[in-house]
Amino acid sequence: MTAPPARSEPAGERLARQSAAWDALGDIAAPLAPADREPLRILVAGVGNQLRADDAFGVVVAHRLMAMDLPAGVKVVETGIGGIALVQELQEGYDALIVIDAVDRGRPPGHVMLIAVEVPHVDDMEWGERYDFLADVHLATPERAMIMSKALGVLPDRTFMVGCQPVDAETPGIPMSPEVTAACDVAVREVVRHLGELTAQPAPG
């Protein structure tokens, strides 16, 4: 005997059946579609001193990013040279951190780098290093601010730096060098690209 052909189920009936099945599970919620998940909370922090040549790099890039339409969950701040402001902001709770700063890595002037930051724990420091760190009450560098944040348990596991090799990040009262000025646009694109990669990842459970 030949079996009757299978009847295709109308889309409306299928959706109703699936909804009833989820209702039958009581308090167990249906899995969220990717678009319905909570967005990753990402802090982008521009650091530096606008009055000190290429040290203005992080601040300038942050201001440009603030004027852009960025993914949901992304917050851009400018913390200047006071690292304690970064520590306070991280206490709000974030899944990832991107710090933008002028950093000397011996590269050609204006070279933009994406750096995965490895932050030591203060308990692992030698006594002299720990004393020096604790004596810096202003946390004048982003590295020190990140060490403090890690000690407080608020530094995200996903922490990165978008850095630029400066020409001169020390002399006060002069503008950024042409190389670093041109690198600001490159850095904006690099931050936006990395934000796209981060926001495509699921938030920690």
Secondary structure, DSSP 8 states (H G I E B T S, - for coil): ----------HHHHHHHHHHHHHHTTT------GGGS----EEEEEES-TTSGGGGHHHHHHHHHHTS---TTEEEEEEET-HHHHHHHHTT--SEEEEEEE---S--TT-EEEEE-----GGGS-HHHHHHHHH-TT--SHHHHHHHHHHTT-S-SEEEEEEE--S-SS-TT----HHHHHHHHHHHHHHHHHHHHHHTS----
